[in-house]
Amino acid sequence: MGNKTIEIKLAPGYTEEELRQTVQKAARVKECSYRILSKGLDARKKEHIHWQLRVEVVADSLRGATPSLPEAWKIPYKKRTTKVIVVGSGPAGFFAAYVLQQAGFQVALIDRGAEVGKRAKAITTFEKTGTFDPLGTYTFGEGGAGTFSDGKLTSRSKHISLEKAFIVNAYIHAGAPEEIAWLTHPHIGSNNLRSVVKKLREEFQALGGTVHFETCMESIESEKGKVKAIHTNRGEFAAGYYILAPGNSAYDTYRMLIQAGVPFQTKNFAIGSRAEHPQGLINLAQWGVETLPGVKAAEYRLTAQTDNQIPVYTFCMCPGGIVVPATAFEHTNLVNGMSYYKRNGIFGNAACVAGIHPDQLAGKKVTPLEALENLENLETRFKTYTGNFSAPAISIKDFLSGTMPEKIPESSYPLGLTPAPLYDLLPVVVTNALREGLLQFNKKLKGYDQGILLGLESKTSSPIQAQRNDNGNSPGFNNLFLAGEGSGYAGGIISSAADGIKAAMEIIRR
Ligand SMILES: Cc1cc2nc3c(=O)[nH]c(=O)nc-3n(C[C@H](O)[C@H](O)[C@H](O)COP(=O)(O)OP(=O)(O)OC[C@H]3O[C@@H](n4cnc5c(N)ncnc54)[C@H](O)[C@@H]3O)c2cc1C
């Protein structure tokens, strides 16, 4: 018995039988088993849109090599007595806690938000009534910002392939579709994520880990270069090590950490708005037809460079998705996007942002505290404009021409739209960059200017970054690790989860 890896092309809407026959023909074998290693849609030539697959074929008639097994990642288990506190149950905090518990530590996972069932109910009520509930946000609570996300698992980070395989396997084990292991653009879908996140947490608890929801870290206590305890609204927690992964929204928490002497620096990040279009328009522009058999909805990723070298790009595209109110606090108003597994909504949306440094926004050098304050003020400005959680919105054409919008076309956004001069609400440098970028996007994707822009998109990445020393801990605090998107070293589910695992591995190695 031997194996062979082949590359094949198949038409959209291919059947299992066509796949089998194509594999046998390409591998020149009659009887075989096979597994898909990767699969992506190639839509570069509209007249020849096809799936491109890499397939491993195993057959008696193949000689030489033995079947390859996927590289497995082993967590070194040892019976240990050391306690670890992990703050934040998002991808970074959860995977850090999960790996440490598997390695034999006694881990307590703390999150200020609610468990996923309670959280889902509160989000539904928020979207029906517009009444803010801190337990019903897209940001805080079990699974973090990742739970009600699209669940796209793409990551541009290099050197995390083993961690990525571990994370993807854990998601599949907890009920995510198996195809996420091989699709080049995998996504779990918001509807699947809830049960996946819950199953993973139950597995963590079955291993002996403890979970404390609705428990907010309010301060840290340190002594002689070490954190001694953290204080929460539900009492004190003390341990040998602390991993903090509070995500990209917890202004209060980062302020507290900075004031407690945890060192941060400013860094580039991105802000803008969410663009939304009828999905049929996107399909037509990308494929030349409005539907393709066996393919859910067309994606896009656009980039542009402005005259003064500001990158403008689309991010987190949600085909057939919904724009959602993603604020963590009552005084701010911002949006994000998600989609269900079927991606069959009538709109598609994507963040449309300008990459920028907090100093450029302020027009002067700012401290990490000032960078956070400026961003929070911007999010507050959007809430002040609407007075509620409707999304300030404008057509792309009006945004480009600087015309005050009167009426906005239909949208997927659940809490209504308020016509607004987004070109004035956004910082001038961002408006100017987006205008240049949108003109270039319109040349790359036909009809792009027929879309609308909604709200403020301010959470693509963090404007601040925690400093780390060579052992990964926070300088000045030997047993404190900051991980995930809010630490400034990750963006998105996979890279945040991988960053959490990295912090866990630093502790395991000690
Ligand atoms: C609507 C939406 C859609 C998205 N879609 C995608 C996508 O398709 N693909 C993708 O890769 N990324 C997506 N993202 C981004 C992704 O969710 C984040 O990058 C990722 O969740 C960051 O992980 P994290 O663990 O660092 O932080 P988070 O997921 O933000 O988790 C932080 C956790 O810390 C808790 N916390 C904060 N402060 C405290 C405190 N003081 N005490 C206790 N707990 C605290 C919060 O309650 C939260 O649960 C999306 C985000 C949103 C909002």
The ligand as a Gaussian input file, in Angstrom:
#p B3LYP/6-31G(d) Opt

LIG

0 1
 C      -19.429000      40.184000      15.049000
 C      -17.997000      39.748000      14.930000
 C      -17.610000      38.926000      13.873000
 C      -16.306000      38.469000      13.762000
 N      -15.992000      37.593000      12.767000
 C      -14.780000      37.021000      12.744000
 C      -14.483000      35.988000      11.816000
 O      -15.313000      35.567000      11.031000
 N      -13.224000      35.461000      11.834000
 C      -12.261000      35.889000      12.705000
 O      -11.146000      35.371000      12.668000
 N      -12.511000      36.863000      13.594000
 C      -13.755000      37.421000      13.660000
 N      -14.034000      38.378000      14.587000
 C      -12.956000      38.802000      15.500000
 C      -12.713000      37.732000      16.562000
 O      -13.916000      37.427000      17.183000
 C      -11.676000      38.237000      17.549000
 O      -10.488000      38.498000      16.845000
 C      -11.372000      37.202000      18.622000
 O      -12.541000      36.812000      19.284000
 C      -10.378000      37.766000      19.630000
 O      -10.149000      36.786000      20.593000
 P       -9.651000      37.139000      22.052000
 O       -9.753000      35.895000      22.831000
 O       -8.362000      37.841000      22.010000
 O      -10.702000      38.216000      22.644000
 P      -12.281000      38.180000      22.731000
 O      -12.865000      37.163000      21.860000
 O      -12.710000      39.596000      22.560000
 O      -12.577000      37.722000      24.234000
 C      -12.277000      38.531000      25.344000
 C      -13.107000      38.062000      26.527000
 O      -12.614000      38.712000      27.695000
 C      -13.702000      39.041000      28.533000
 N      -13.284000      40.159000      29.383000
 C      -12.951000      41.422000      28.997000
 N      -12.589000      42.154000      30.073000
 C      -12.706000      41.344000      31.152000
 C      -12.511000      41.540000      32.539000
 N      -12.080000      42.704000      33.042000
 N      -12.780000      40.515000      33.382000
 C      -13.231000      39.317000      32.903000
 N      -13.430000      39.081000      31.587000
 C      -13.162000      40.080000      30.718000
 C      -14.830000      39.392000      27.582000
 O      -16.084000      39.216000      28.174000
 C      -14.586000      38.430000      26.424000
 O      -15.381000      37.266000      26.547000
 C      -15.338000      38.867000      14.726000
 C      -15.705000      39.718000      15.779000
 C      -17.017000      40.145000      15.898000
 C      -17.405000      41.045000      17.041000

